[in-house]
Structure formats: C-alpha cells, structure tokens
Amino acid sequence: GWLVIALLHPVIAEAQNVPSGFVDQSMITGLVNPVGFTHDANGRMYIWEKRGTVRLYEGGALLPTLFLDISDEVGNWRDHGMLGFALDPDFLNNGHCYVLYAVDRHHLMNHGTPQYDPNTNEYFAATIMRIARFTATGPGLSITDPGSRTVLLGETAQTGVPLLHESHSTGQLVFGTDGTLLAAFGDGASYSLVDAGSANGTYWAQALADGIIRPAENVGAFRSQLVNCFNGKVVRMDPATGDGVPSNPFYDADDPRSPRSRVWAMGLRNPYRMTLRPGTGSTDPSLGDPGSLYIGDVGWSTWEDLHVCNEGGLNFGWPLFEGMDPHTGYWNAVTANLDAPNPLYDGVNCTIPHYRFQDLLIQETQVHPKPFPNPCDANYQIPQWTPRFMHTRPPIDFRHGNQSRCAAWNGTTAVSYDLDDPASPVPGPRFGGWASIAGTWFQGDQFPQGYQNVYFHADYPGGWIRKFEFDPADQAVSVSDFASALGAIVYVGEGTDGALWYIAYNQNAVRRIVYANTVDLDPVAAATQDVVFGPSPLEVQFTGSGSTDPEGQALSYLWDFGDGNTSTDADPMHTFTAAPATPTTHTVQLTVTDPGGNTGS
C-alpha cells in the first residue's frame, strides 16, 4: 500500500502591527456581530451583540446561556441594533443593567396587540431608539428576568428618539461619576445628501404621521441643533426613573421627561462610542459634573471628530460644522428653527418669523460678548433666553485621507494646525480615518510607563488605535501611533488583566493587545517532514525543534502520528505501515508546551 503523510500545520498568526514588546492576540471567537463589552466587579465579562443579546465570558469560556435576549424587540438592520449596554455601578447588589437599542417597527406599533408576531420584522421604516432597564436574577446574577423590563426613554412611538434613516442611531451608555446615566444618540438623518428635512430616502412622512417627530423636528440633521429633541445629543438622566437631572443645562421642572430636560450636550452626528475619563467629575449629581466624556463622532464627507465634553450645554456644531470647519452644504441650507420665534417679526419690516439655525450658532471665538445679531436688524442681539451657541471644536480631528489636526488660537480667532507641523502645539503623526471610535482611558500598570494613564482612540475602517495624551484640564498634549491593521474596530476597552482589549467586528472576535513582559505567552509550534508519500513501510523524519517560545523557555513536545502512536522527542523518526494495495493517509500533529502549561500546535 501507499502512504500519504499530511502534517497538520499550525495557524500562522497575522503580522503584528503593534509596538515592540506588545502582542496582538485573538481571545474570544464564536460571537455574532459583537459590538461592545464590559466587566462586573468580580471580573466577569459581558459582551453585547448587535442583534439584541448579551453573552457572558467567565473562566476563559463563553457561557452557553444568554444573559439577555431582546432580539424580538431590537431592530437589527443596517447600522442599527442594540449598540449600548451598561451595568449599574451597584450591579452585584441590585442586578440592574441598561440597554440602548433601535426598536423594530413591528414591535413598536404592534406589541401587545393580536397583530404582533415575534418572528416578524419591519425594517427600512420610521421607528425610535429606546433605553430600558433589566434586572438579573438567580445564582450569580447570570440571566435577566424578562418581566423586569422597565423603559426609561421611549415608552411609546411619541416619546422615543426618532430614527428616520439607515444609520446615525444609538451609541454608548455610560455612568457618570455622580451616578447619572448618560447616553449618546445620532441625528437620525440621511447620510446620502444634505438633509434639512423631507429628504428623499428618509422616513420623515411616516414619522410625522406616527408622531415620532413633531413638525418642528422635520429638519433632518438640524435636529442635532434643536434643544427640545433627542437627536444628535448626549442625554443625562436618573437611572431609577429616566427623568432628566435638575442640574442639566436646559432642565424644565414642569416636564422632567421632555427632551430638553434630559439633554446634556448637543451638535453631534453619529456619536457611536464615548467613554468617561476616570478621576473626573463629582459624586454629587446636583453639581452638574458627571465627569469628562471623550466622544468619537463619525463624520460625513471630510472630517472625523474626537470631542471632549467636560461640562453641560456644549454644542459640537453638527451639521453646521464638521470637525473644526464650517460645513458649506449645511450653511447654505438655510432652515428655520420653529422652536425659536423671532420677536422682531411683523410681516412687513421683518419677514423672518423664526430664527434660522444659522443665526443661532457661531464659530468658537474668544471675543466677548459673543455676537448674535438678529437677522432682521443687526442692531438687536438675539436674546439670551433663545438657545444660541458657540461651536465647541474637537481638540483633535482627522480627515478622510491623510491629515490630522489640533485646535488652536490666533489671538481671539479659532485656527488649527496639522499635528506634524513643527509649529503645532500638539505634536503627533499625520494620519487619516473614516469612522471615529472613542476608546478607553487606560489605567492599568501592565503596560510600560509611557502607555499608562493615556487615552486610546480608534477608527473603524482604518483599523488603527492611537495613543492620546491630555492634561488634567482635558487639553490635548500629544498624539502617537500605537497599533494598525487590526480589522474593523467597533469597541476598545481595558481588560481585567491589564491588557487593552478590542472588538474586531469583521472577525466576530474579541482580541487583546498585551505587553509581552507581563504575561506568559503561548509557544509557537513549527513542524516539518522530509517525505510526504511513499510505499509501505515509510520512514519519515520529523523536525519540531524549530518551535519557539516568546519568553525563550524550554518546550516539551508531543507528536501524534495519527496511527495510534506518539512521541515526545523534538525531532522523531517514525515508520508508517499500510495494508497491501490500500492507499492510506495519516494526519500528524505537533503540540508544544511551555513550563506554564501554555500550548501551541
């Protein structure tokens, strides 16, 4: 008989695009569109998936039972889904967790009626975003009670966050230092064209008919500039009730659940991810200081933003600004703010009944007082009781292509510098990106000193993570390259092991970047053979001594020859036999083990 000896080759790791001394590793696979993770105080990991499920990872394995499954309610289409999840700061005692998701329109309009079918979805139609609280029960708080569902925002179609297109919907849930719950929402508008309302391809007419938007909210991306609207905002609420917090900048004591009562910051397009800077903020919610939020706002045609929100009432400018610059398309789309009547309007001398959004927002300036002339008579200033704003520029923005900038001043005038300009007050490399992803403030001590207490920010299609240093006042100090070619990054966080973990969405995997000197890494098996086939008996020389251990430790060897025989030699010789006239194949595998028990094969 003839023999074919097939060596089972190890999976070759991808090229490492991390600094010397660091290693990029795949840690968790077998997920379905994972979009985020967090940990409880005991170190258990919670991984939420876009479809509306949460998986538990404990003891190095995914648990078989879902922690949460609201997939029948979640609208999982295009960019939408369950994109936000947070554990209560007192989770181990109260079991509370919070979810932020797009609602399936079929569920929104039919749940609780005979027409509802949990297996039916209605996508590409007007709907809302919602925040709900669930409570985990049972031993170890390993599963949520469906009956504990409490809607904090979006109880009905009329009280949710409008969703009128295929993207720009939900973002992150974050707890402030003061215990308030913060959430980020996109503008709900079109990404295909300048959307100033009634835009082709959006679901505005259906939304008006359903009461999902008021007529004043049929202004497309300008919803980000409406105070009494959830779109394009960071909201801040009491996690017990969902009510706005009295220390919010536009709080109305007569209507604590109104959008204006819950708005914390505004002027955002698609704030998909944000994170809280540790050590900032007050523990007293009445002081209006939940801490400094670092926000990745996904831009449209040109610029990506890294925003810092360290006080209430900030306006980040969208859609009149993208990055640090005015957006010409939206400045030219003059649109009335129907929530802002012009007191000079008389139909004769003044024919502008409402201020336009362009009247109510100016570029950042150090001139005092800020100029807000009435469009009918420049001698009259728009009164302070009308919401009017100065643009808060991102400390860093980066271009679709290859340009990165920092905000600066020339006297009282806002200017910017390329990071690689020798005159730049913030030194850094030239880089670009296409979808800004806020990451994490790294607090661990497992990285070298230069990588501790820094902020890591990412880009989704760019596949990179960069290191940003900020001073205690949230002013940018420097930017440095860190890791690249990582895949489609949708989330970055710190692990309980002191490593930097991230989600590679295109791999359905959670990965980590670890400093090699702090962990015992897996050895790498390398196996070769001198012949592949021949007549029986066939003597084959195998070589495994080329296997390596990242720490240089001695390895033990185990060869499985696939015929019931094994060897613990590094370079064994083995004779294979086969019955006459019977072609036979044996698959051979080498496993190497280091002194710590880590294996490679």
Secondary structure, DSSP 4 states (H G I P E B T S, - for coil): -EEEEEE-PPPPPPPP-S-TTEEEEEEE---SSEEEEEE-TT--EEEEETTTEEEEEETTEE-SS-SEE-TTTB--STT-SEEEEEE-TTHHHH-EEEEEEEBPHHHHHHTTSTT--TT----SS-EEEEEEEEEEETGGG-EEEEEEEEEEE-SSTTTSEEE-SSSS-EEEEEE-TTS-EEEEE-----SSS--SSS-TTS-HHHHHHHTSS-GGG-SGGGGGG-TTS-TT-EEEE-TTT-PBPTTSTT--TT-TTSHHHHEEEB--S---EEEEPTT-S-S-GGGS----EEEEE--SSSEEEEEEE-STT-B--TTTEETTEE-HHHHHS--EEEEEE-TT--SSS----EEEGGGSEE--B--SSPP-EETTEEEEEPPTTS--EEB---SEEEESSS-EEEEEEETTEEEEEETTSTT-SS-----B-SSEEEEEEE--SSS-GGGSSEEEEEETTTTEEEEEEE-TTS-EEEEEEEE-----EEEEEE-TTSSEEEEEGGGTEEEEEEEGGGS-PPPB---EES-SEEESSEEEEEE-TT-B-TT----EEEEE-SSS-EE--SS-EEEE---TT--EEEEEEEEEE-TTS-EE-
